[in-house]
Amino acid sequence: MSSIDPTTAPAVDPGMAVSTAPYAAPSPDRFSENDAALTPQTWSELRQIAARYPEARSGLLPMLHLVQSVEGRVTPEGIEACAEILGISAAEVSGVATFYTMYKRKPVGDYLVGVCTNTLCAVMGGDLIFERLKEHLDVGNDETSADGSITLEHIECNAACDYAPVMMVNWEFMDNQTPDSAVRVVDDLRSGAEVRSTRGPALCTWKQAERVLAGFPDDLADEGPSAGPASLVGLGIARANGWTAPGGEASGRTSDEPAEAATGTEGSHEADRADSEGEVERSGAELKHEDDARGTEEAQ
């Protein structure tokens, strides 16, 4: 590789303006005309979150949710605030904020509507729901309706395959959807009507949901069923057949069991294992004997 001789390197174009002014920090309103500076209360709550953890940086995820609950997205100012409180770099915070899809770098509407388009939901109608909502709202993926009420996105899996096709609004389940029912949901949200999750509470705004994810409860956790019939089928089958989870004997020593009792239990398990292995060895020998006998008979 050839190197550049500094004596023959081209000089800077005389017509090029080169600034010699000292660096000036950007003004607080550098992010967006709609962004407001973080309030003292928000700074206090960010510090409160960090103080919950033995390692303060473990609080970064809920801190970013708090920023979204105030700013409507993860703003550069929010990133800088988290970095300052946690004593890490803004690049480290930004790396987390851009890794997880729940953190948004663009403003989100009052309601974030996510349609599952993963395999099962897709074949059950998820793709049709997503296309219908895009047309109805006149938006594309990860875009917000003109009135600012609905942000639409497709998501990979809602972990609710037993209710496919599934849609989520601000992370609350809307089960067994159809294109028509999905349109009704977004229209009701835009009109201000109360909409309830199929397995949860009445829907709040996205900012309110983000505050809950930051660890500030809204006392609605027990409102509505947490699990529906489809999710409980396996439990019903187990109860009908009298099946139960293994007890303490199957898992060894329990937390309140004396050490000597546990030793005896473990010893019995070792004995059982030895017996089982012996049975396997004997079974193998017996099978070999039977095969040899069969071969002898066939030869005769």
Secondary structure, 3 states (H helix, E strand, C coil): CCCCCCCCCCCCCCCCCCCCCCCCCCCCCCCCCCCCCCCHHHHHHHHHHHCCCCCHHHHHHHHHHHHHHHHCCCCHHHHHHHHHHHCCCHHHHHHHHCCCCCCCCCCCCCEEEEEECCHHHHHHHHHHHHHHHHHHHCCCCCEECCCCCEEEEEECCCCCHHHCCCEEECCEEECCCCHHHHHHHHHHHHHCCCCECCCCCECCCHHHHHHHHCCCCCCCCCCCCCCCHHHHHHHHHHHHCCCCCCCHHHHCCCCCCCHHHHHHHHHHHHHHHHHHHHHHHHHHHHHHHHHHHHHHHHHC
